[in-house]
């Protein structure tokens, strides 16, 4: 029964993830560009490429894109599961406007004569299993992830050898400013995971992890600690296999639960056998469970759930962002988890329905220090997860 529940959770999360990623150009309905009741106060998006005016966002949170494609016969703005038709002027420039979007970050792309391509006006991000466009729809609380004149930490790219995959792997490691100014101090560590269709670039870039931490540390709302951001795609090294029979096809599994969807099933082994030992060998960290945390969004939250249950004495702080919940049946008699855990944090967007507040209240009744958080007005998207990280890290290592 437990495996069935996890599979259903995975399907729900996958569906929500694809809705949020949008911009895939496959099966998205084509609708007319919005032309009525549009407030013409559009401004260039916060994350446009230098010198580009488009894409734009107005005060109604509508997105407007523009591209020169004089030989195209149809162009659409593909965002949030819909393709908004764009119109061409006499100079071959196509323009189109979407309906209002939720505040926060959205993946999108352009559909030109049936081909889905990135918008050359935006910066590129990895999501929906490809590099593509993203747009920031301004929010009233975006100040918490802005770059400010505070002591700056660093987001470092690190390559390491994995004994599990028998290959070099890549991760990001955030070091707070104090790591460099206090060279005798050791620090706690958070292992932070991305969602399906994304990779380790997500939290470092569209997640704005370094900015969130730098600002919270400067405000003394969070203690300084290290954050390791790795990739869930991990496949254990296998002996060479004979070629499949001509016309045949090997079978795959479901996502991070055994193959398929671009995620291998060996991440737990990589984390426990390779990543944590690498970090604790090479950096000034406090190498005990009370100074380790693990968290993730969507599939990363589900992975956090499975890893921390399987290793109940390894992490004292656990966070699941739009990744479902723990239930009392899993933890009521799990003495190792209850003895080790200091904080269990579960969150989701206000437009999601994951029962995080009820789950937190039920877990408190069995002695778990559980916290539920709802990001109002957002769904399965990056602003939900930025807000979740902002809340979670204030609870860690105190």
N, C-alpha and C positions, 0 to 999 in steps of 0.2 A: 504493500500500500504506500509506503514512504516513497519508493521509486516512482510510482504513478503520480503522486502529488508533485514531486520535483519536476517530472516531465511536463505536467500541466502548467506549472509555474513557468517553465522554460518557454512553452508555446505562447503564453500570455506575454511574457517579456519580449520574445522575438517579434510578435505582432506589433507591440507598442514601439519597439525599436525601429522597425521598418517604417511605421507611420511617422516617427520623428525624423528619421534620416531622410525620408522623401527623396526627391531629386534623383530617382533611379530610372525614370522614363519608361518603366515597364508596367503596363496596366493602370497607370495613373489617368484618371479622366481628364479630358481637355475641356476647359470652360472658358467663357469669354473673359477678356481682360476687364477689370473693374474700371468703369468710366464715370459712374454717377456718384454724387455725394462724396467726392474726393476733395480733401483739403489740400490745396496746392502749396504746402510748406515743406516740400521734400528737401532733405539735406543728404549729402554723401554719407554713406555708412561709415561707422567708426573703423572698420577693418578693411577698407578699400586699399588696393595697391596705390602706391604713391602717385599723385597727379591725376587719378581717375575720379570723375564726378559720379559715375554710376558703378554699382547700384546705389539707390537712394532709399530712405525711409522717411515717412511723414509722421505727424503727430497722432495719426490714427493707427500707426504701426503697420501701414501698408508698405509693401516693397515694390519699387519700380526698377526695372532693368532696361538696359539699352545696349544694342550691339549693331555694328555695321556689317551687313551680310547681303549685299545687293543682288547676288545670284540665287539666294535662297527663296524657296516657294512658301515655306511656313516656318515660323519660329515661335517657341513657347517658353515661358518662365515656369520651371518645374520646382515647386516648393510645397512642402507640407501635404504631399500626396495628391496634388492637383497640378495640371499644366495649364497656365493662363496664356491664352493666345495673345501674340504680340502683333502690332500693325506696322507696316513699312511706309516710310515717307518717300518723297520723290528722289531723295539722295541715297536710298537703299539702307536707311537706318531704321531698325526695328525697335519699338518701345512697347512695354506692357506693364501692367500694375496688378498686384495680387490683392486679395482680400486682407483684412487686418490679421496680423500674426501675433502669437503670444510673445510677450517680452522675453528677451534672451537671445541665445545663439541658435541659428538654423542652418542646416546644410541645404544647398539648392544647386541647380545647374540649369543650363539652357538646352532646349531641344530644337535642333536645327535640321529640318527635313528628316526627322525620325532619329537622328543621331544625338545622344545625350553628351554634352561637352561642358567643361568648366567655363565660367564667365571670366574673360580676361581682365575684368575690372576688380575682382575680389582677390584677397589672399586665399591660398589653398590650404585645405585641412584634410586629414585622413579620417574618413567616416564612410559608412555604407560600403565598406570594403574597397574603397578607391580614394585617390586623391581628387578633391574637387573643391567647389566653392563653398563659402560660408558667409553668413551675414549676421551682424549684431543688431538686433532690434532693441533700442534703448529701454532700460528699466529704471524705475525710480530708486532702486537700491544698488545700482552698479558701482557705486563709489568703493565698495569693499574690495573689489578686485582690480582697481586702477593702480598704475605705477605712481608712487608718491615719493616725496623727498624724505625717505626714512632709510635707516641702515639696510643695505641690500644684501640678500643672500645670493646664491648662485644655483643655476640649474645646469648640471653637468651631464654630458653624454659619456657613458661608460660601456666598454665592451668587456665581456668575460667569457671564459670557457665553461660550457656545460657538460658535466660528465653524463648527464641523462640523455641529452640530444646528440652528444658528441659533435658539437659545433659551437662556433662563437655566437654569442647572443648580445643584444643591445638593450640598455635601459637608461633611464634618466635618474639622477640622484640630486635632490635638493639639499643644499647645506645652508643653514642659517648664518647670518653674518657673524654671530658669536663663535662659530666653528673656527673662524680664521683669527679672531681677535683674542680668544682665550684658548691657547694651544695645548693646555693640559686638561681641559674639560672633556668628559665623555657625554654622549647624547643618546636619548631614546630614538627609536626608529619606527616609522609608519610605512608599511608595505601597501601601496595604493594601486588598485586595478581598474582598468577601463571596461567598456561594454562590448557587446557583439558588434562586429563590423568595424571596430576601431582598434587601435594599438597603443603602444606606450607614448606616442606623440600627443594623444588626446589631453591627458591631465597637464602635460607640460605646456601645451599651447592653448587650445580653446578652454581648458579648465582653469588657466591662470593660477595654478597652484602656488608658484613662488610669490606672486603679488599678494595673494590671500594671506600667506604665512608671514611675509615681511610686515604687512600692515598690522596684523593681529599681534605679532611680537612687539612691534613698536608701541602699540596701545596697551601692552602688558595684559592682553586678554588670552594669550597662548604662551606656553613655555617654548623655548627654542628646541626643535628636534629635527632629525633628518627624515626625508621622505624618499623612498625608493619606488620608482614607477616602472614596472616591467610589462611584458607582453604575454597575454594568456595563450597565445599560439605556441604550443610546445609539443613536439612529437618525439617520443622516445626513439632512439636509434634502433633500427631493426636490421637483421641480416638481409642480404640481398635476396629478393624474391624472384621466382621465375616469372617471365612475362605472362600476362593474362592471355587466354586463348583468343584467337582472332575473332573480333565481333563481341567478345565478352567484356564485362565491366565489373571491377571489384566493388564490393558493397561498403557503404560508409555509415557512420552513426550520426548522432544528433549533437551538433555543436561541440562545446567543451566537455560534453558528457560521453565522448568516445570517438570523435572524428567529425567530419563534415563541417559545413559552414565556415571553413577556413580556420577552425580552432582544433588543435590536437588535444589529446586527453592526458598529457603528462605534466601539466603545470604544477600540480601539487608536489610531485617529486622534484621538479626543477627548483621550486621555492625552498623546500626543506633541505635538499641535498646540495644545491648550488648557490642560490641567491643569498640566503641568510648567512651561510658560512663565508661567502665572498665578502659580504658587507662587514661581518664581524672580524674578519681577518685584516682587512685593508683600511678600515676607518675607525675613528675614535667613537665607538658606540658602547652602550651598556648592554652586555650580552646576557640578559636574563628575561624571562617572560613578562615581568612587571614593567619592563621598558620596551616591549614590542607591541605594535598594533597592526591590525590588518583591516582594510576597508576596500570597497569597490562599488561601482555603479552598475546597475542592470545585471548583465551576466557576470560582471566582476563582483557584484554583491552576492550573487548565488554561489560563485566560486569561494568567496569569503565564508559563506555559510558552511559549505561542505568541507573546506580545509580546516576551519576552526573546530568543527565538530569532530573531525578525524584526528586533530592534534589539540586536545582540550587544554593542555598545560603549556602551550607555546606562546599564546597571545593573550594579554590581559585586557586589551581594548579592541573592540570589534565594531565595525560599521557597515551597514547595508543601505545603499542609496538606490531606491527604485528596484530593489532586487528581491522583494518578498520579505518574509519575516521568519524569526524563530518562533517555535511554539512550545508550550509548557511540557508537552509529552517528550520532546527531545531533551529537555534540560532538567526536568524535575528530579530525576535520579542520577544525573550526570555530575557526580561529586567533584571530579577533576575540573570540569568547566566552571562550576559554581565557585570552587575554591580559588581558581586562577583569575577569573574575569573580574574586572573593575568597572567597566562600562560596556553596555551593549546598546548601540544606537541604530535605529531603524527609521528611514525616511522615505518620502515619495512626494510627487507633485500633487497639488490640490486637485488636478484633473485626472489623477490616477486613483485607483481604488484598491489599496493594498492592506488596509486594516492595521497600519503601523501603530496608531494610538491605542487601539484595543489590545494589540499584541503586547505592547509595553506594559500596560496596566496588568495584564494577566501574568506576565513574567515577574513583575514586582511582587506578586502574591507568593511566589515560590523562592523569593530571596535574591532575584537577579536585579542589579542596578540598571534597569532598562529605561531608555529614553526614546520617545516617538517624536518625530518632527514632520510637519507638512509645509511644503513650499507653496504658498497661496498663489493661485493664478497661473501655474505652470504645469506642464505635463511631463512626458518622458523625454527630457531635453536638458541641455547643459546648464541652464540657469538653475534648475532644480538641484543639480549635482554640485554646482559651485556653492549654492546656499547650504547644501547639506555638509559639504566639507568645512565651510566656515563655522557651522554649528558644532560639528563633531570634534574638530581639532581643539576647540576651547575646553573640551572635557578631558582631553588626553593628558596623561602623565602628571596629574595634579594630586 
